[in-house]
Amino acid sequence: MNRYEIEREPSNESSCRTYRLVIEFIGKRWTGIIIYQLFEGPKRYHELLNSIDGISDRLLSERLKELELEGLLRKNVIAEAPKKVEYELTPPGYEFIEVFKAIMNWARKKEVFLKGEK
């Protein structure tokens, strides 16, 4: 076994399709950073907009709707005057913490590896 082989399910058409769909979904521009921002807890729309440098109103709204439809976040309307809306991750949304940790660990190792090659 080389260092790139991992323990995984046998490949079949269904698992390849699922993998592709998931990678395309979380790889959409801004999706990952929105999830990452919500790891700290619920945030209002403008808090998200101000914390994500470069995202437009339209794209933030679109991504929030997609994440809500996928069941990864919940939109909470707070009945006050004026009306407030907060977004928070659902339990499946919080499960991404482990995915993000794994990606960051990989990135740090890759960075160390690449620095050693120069």
Order of alpha helices (4+ residues) and beta strands (2+ residues): alpha-alpha-beta-alpha-alpha-beta-beta-alpha-alpha
